Amino acid sequence: MRTIAKLFGRSPFVPMQTHMEKVAECVARVIPITEAFLSGDMDTVEKLAKEISKLEHVADETKHDIQNGLRKGMFLAVDRGKLLQIISLQDGIADKTENFATLLTIKALKCPDGLKPNLIAFRDKNLEAFNAAHEIVKRLDELLESSFGGAEAQQVAQMVHHVAVLEHEADLIQRDLLKGIFAHEQEYTHGEFYLWLRLFRQIGEIANLSETLANRIRSTLELK
């Protein structure tokens, strides 16, 4: 915790960026675990799910260290409560990633060939939204140096809008994905069909939370 606490002397955003890097390590496993699942390699799915669970735990511990290090009464360039909200949103992305990975381990499911392109596109669009939000977090030190104004702030505002666009695009893909899985409803048991829906929901939360995170950062900077 001392190491995390010292970071606040440099910038209130450094600990938040440190935590986001831990979250990104979780999210980076979404592609390989999805590919393993679609190919029916459940041993690899189990292995990657365990890796994601460990990484999520590290992110969670980092969050707690930051919360403990962010003492009340400490002078910060931005509101303490808002920083904690941002870190909580970041942590939520790691949680959803772990949930998605855990669901993949429950049962091997055959994905209809016609559904695979949309499923992969949906996954990739969610990750694109996360990566865009991650880039915003990386830029926060530049904003601090520019007193949250100027061209840097305007560029971040544009980046926030870009995350919203990506989240909307993910929603559109999800609609087609849901239509596709309902067209194959009779091929699955009730439990298997429900599992597909839960998988879609969990991975979809990555883009949803990324958009919320980006908007929360923007509002935090505007209400400094």
C-alpha positions as CSV (number, residue, x, y, z in Angstrom):
1,M,0.0,0.0,0.0
2,R,2.9,2.4,0.7
3,T,4.0,2.2,-2.9
4,I,0.5,3.0,-4.1
5,A,0.1,5.8,-1.6
6,K,3.4,7.5,-2.7
7,L,2.1,7.6,-6.2
8,F,-0.5,10.2,-5.2
9,G,2.3,12.7,-4.6
10,R,3.1,12.6,-8.3
11,S,-0.4,12.6,-9.7
12,P,-3.9,11.5,-8.5
13,F,-4.2,9.6,-11.7
14,V,-1.1,7.4,-11.5
15,P,-2.7,4.9,-9.1
16,M,-5.8,4.9,-11.3
17,Q,-3.7,4.2,-14.4
18,T,-1.8,1.5,-12.5
19,H,-5.1,-0.2,-11.7
20,M,-6.3,0.1,-15.3
21,E,-3.2,-1.7,-16.5
22,K,-4.2,-4.6,-14.2
23,V,-7.7,-4.6,-15.7
24,A,-6.3,-4.5,-19.2
25,E,-4.3,-7.7,-18.4
26,C,-7.7,-9.4,-17.7
27,V,-9.4,-8.1,-20.8
28,A,-6.4,-9.2,-23.0
29,R,-7.3,-12.8,-22.3
30,V,-10.8,-12.4,-23.8
31,I,-9.7,-13.2,-27.3
32,P,-7.7,-16.4,-26.6
33,I,-10.3,-17.8,-24.3
34,T,-13.1,-17.1,-26.8
35,E,-11.1,-18.7,-29.6
36,A,-10.5,-21.8,-27.4
37,F,-14.2,-22.0,-26.6
38,L,-15.3,-21.8,-30.2
39,S,-12.8,-24.5,-31.2
40,G,-14.0,-26.8,-28.4
41,D,-10.7,-26.7,-26.5
42,M,-12.1,-26.8,-23.0
43,D,-8.8,-27.6,-21.3
44,T,-7.4,-24.3,-22.6
45,V,-10.6,-22.5,-21.6
46,E,-10.2,-23.8,-18.0
47,K,-6.5,-22.7,-18.0
48,L,-7.3,-19.2,-19.3
49,A,-10.2,-18.8,-16.9
50,K,-7.9,-19.5,-14.0
51,E,-5.5,-17.0,-15.3
52,I,-8.2,-14.3,-15.6
53,S,-9.4,-15.1,-12.1
54,K,-5.9,-14.6,-10.7
55,L,-5.5,-11.3,-12.7
56,E,-8.9,-10.1,-11.5
57,H,-7.8,-10.8,-7.9
58,V,-4.6,-8.7,-8.4
59,A,-6.7,-5.9,-9.8
60,D,-9.1,-6.1,-6.9
61,E,-6.2,-6.0,-4.4
62,T,-4.7,-3.0,-6.2
63,K,-8.1,-1.3,-6.0
64,H,-8.2,-1.9,-2.2
65,D,-4.6,-0.6,-1.8
66,I,-5.6,2.6,-3.7
67,Q,-8.7,3.1,-1.6
68,N,-6.6,2.8,1.6
69,G,-4.0,5.1,0.2
70,L,-6.5,7.7,-0.9
71,R,-6.9,9.2,2.6
72,K,-9.6,11.7,3.5
73,G,-8.3,15.2,3.8
74,M,-5.5,14.6,1.2
75,F,-5.2,17.4,-1.2
76,L,-6.0,16.3,-4.8
77,A,-6.5,18.1,-8.1
78,V,-9.8,16.2,-8.5
79,D,-12.5,15.1,-6.1
80,R,-11.6,12.0,-4.0
81,G,-15.0,10.5,-4.3
82,K,-15.0,10.8,-8.1
83,L,-11.6,9.1,-8.3
84,L,-13.0,6.2,-6.3
85,Q,-16.0,5.9,-8.6
86,I,-13.7,5.8,-11.6
87,I,-11.6,3.0,-10.0
88,S,-14.7,1.1,-9.1
89,L,-15.9,1.3,-12.8
90,Q,-12.5,0.0,-13.9
91,D,-12.7,-2.8,-11.4
92,G,-16.2,-3.6,-12.7
93,I,-14.7,-4.3,-16.2
94,A,-12.3,-6.9,-14.7
95,D,-15.3,-8.4,-12.8
96,K,-17.3,-8.8,-16.0
97,T,-14.3,-10.3,-17.7
98,E,-14.0,-12.9,-15.0
99,N,-17.7,-13.6,-15.1
100,F,-17.5,-14.2,-18.8
101,A,-14.5,-16.5,-18.5
102,T,-16.2,-18.5,-15.7
103,L,-19.4,-19.0,-17.8
104,L,-17.3,-20.4,-20.6
105,T,-16.1,-23.1,-18.4
106,I,-19.6,-24.3,-17.5
107,K,-20.3,-26.3,-20.6
108,A,-19.0,-26.7,-24.1
109,L,-21.5,-25.2,-26.6
110,K,-21.5,-25.7,-30.3
111,C,-21.8,-22.3,-32.0
112,P,-23.7,-22.3,-35.3
113,D,-21.4,-21.4,-38.2
114,G,-23.6,-18.6,-39.2
115,L,-23.4,-17.1,-35.7
116,K,-19.6,-17.1,-35.3
117,P,-18.9,-14.0,-37.4
118,N,-21.3,-11.8,-35.4
119,L,-20.0,-13.3,-32.1
120,I,-16.4,-12.5,-33.0
121,A,-17.4,-9.0,-34.2
122,F,-19.3,-8.4,-31.0
123,R,-16.3,-9.5,-28.9
124,D,-13.9,-7.4,-30.9
125,K,-16.2,-4.3,-30.8
126,N,-16.4,-4.6,-27.0
127,L,-12.7,-4.8,-26.7
128,E,-12.3,-1.9,-29.0
129,A,-14.5,0.2,-26.7
130,F,-12.4,-0.9,-23.7
131,N,-9.1,0.0,-25.5
132,A,-10.5,3.4,-26.4
133,A,-11.4,4.0,-22.7
134,H,-8.0,2.8,-21.7
135,E,-6.4,5.4,-23.9
136,I,-8.3,8.1,-22.2
137,V,-7.0,6.9,-18.8
138,K,-3.4,7.0,-20.2
139,R,-3.9,10.6,-21.2
140,L,-4.9,12.0,-17.8
141,D,-1.4,13.1,-16.8
142,E,-1.2,15.3,-19.8
143,L,-4.5,16.9,-18.8
144,L,-3.2,17.5,-15.3
145,E,-0.2,19.3,-16.7
146,S,-2.4,21.5,-18.9
147,S,-4.8,22.3,-16.0
148,F,-7.6,20.3,-17.7
149,G,-7.9,22.7,-20.6
150,G,-6.7,23.4,-24.1
151,A,-6.2,21.1,-27.0
152,E,-5.6,18.1,-24.7
153,A,-8.9,18.4,-23.0
154,Q,-10.7,18.8,-26.3
155,Q,-9.1,15.7,-27.7
156,V,-10.1,13.7,-24.7
157,A,-13.7,14.9,-25.2
158,Q,-13.5,13.6,-28.7
159,M,-12.1,10.3,-27.4
160,V,-15.0,10.0,-25.0
161,H,-17.4,10.5,-27.8
162,H,-15.6,7.8,-29.8
163,V,-16.1,5.3,-26.9
164,A,-19.9,6.1,-27.0
165,V,-19.9,5.4,-30.8
166,L,-18.2,2.1,-30.3
167,E,-20.6,1.0,-27.5
168,H,-23.5,1.9,-29.8
169,E,-22.0,-0.2,-32.6
170,A,-21.6,-3.1,-30.1
171,D,-25.3,-2.8,-29.3
172,L,-26.2,-3.1,-32.9
173,I,-24.1,-6.2,-33.4
174,Q,-25.6,-7.7,-30.2
175,R,-29.1,-7.2,-31.6
176,D,-28.2,-9.3,-34.7
177,L,-26.5,-11.8,-32.5
178,L,-29.6,-12.2,-30.3
179,K,-31.7,-12.7,-33.4
180,G,-29.3,-15.3,-34.6
181,I,-29.3,-17.3,-31.4
182,F,-33.1,-17.2,-31.2
183,A,-33.3,-18.6,-34.7
184,H,-31.4,-21.6,-33.4
185,E,-33.3,-21.8,-30.1
186,Q,-34.6,-25.3,-30.7
187,E,-31.1,-26.7,-31.1
188,Y,-30.3,-26.1,-27.4
189,T,-31.7,-27.1,-24.1
190,H,-33.2,-24.4,-21.9
191,G,-30.0,-24.3,-19.9
192,E,-27.8,-24.1,-22.9
193,F,-29.8,-21.3,-24.4
194,Y,-29.8,-19.4,-21.2
195,L,-26.0,-19.8,-21.0
196,W,-25.6,-18.2,-24.4
197,L,-27.7,-15.2,-23.3
198,R,-25.6,-14.8,-20.2
199,L,-22.4,-14.9,-22.2
200,F,-23.6,-12.2,-24.5
201,R,-24.7,-10.1,-21.5
202,Q,-21.4,-10.4,-19.7
203,I,-19.2,-9.6,-22.6
204,G,-21.5,-6.7,-23.6
205,E,-20.9,-5.2,-20.2
206,I,-17.3,-4.5,-21.2
207,A,-18.4,-1.9,-23.7
208,N,-21.2,-0.6,-21.5
209,L,-18.8,0.0,-18.5
210,S,-16.2,1.4,-20.8
211,E,-18.6,4.1,-22.0
212,T,-19.7,4.8,-18.4
213,L,-16.1,5.1,-17.4
214,A,-15.3,7.5,-20.2
215,N,-18.3,9.7,-19.4
216,R,-17.4,9.6,-15.7
217,I,-13.8,10.8,-16.5
218,R,-15.2,13.6,-18.6
219,S,-17.6,14.8,-15.9
220,T,-14.9,14.6,-13.3
221,L,-12.7,16.9,-15.4
222,E,-15.5,19.3,-16.1
223,L,-16.5,19.4,-12.4
224,K,-12.9,19.7,-11.0
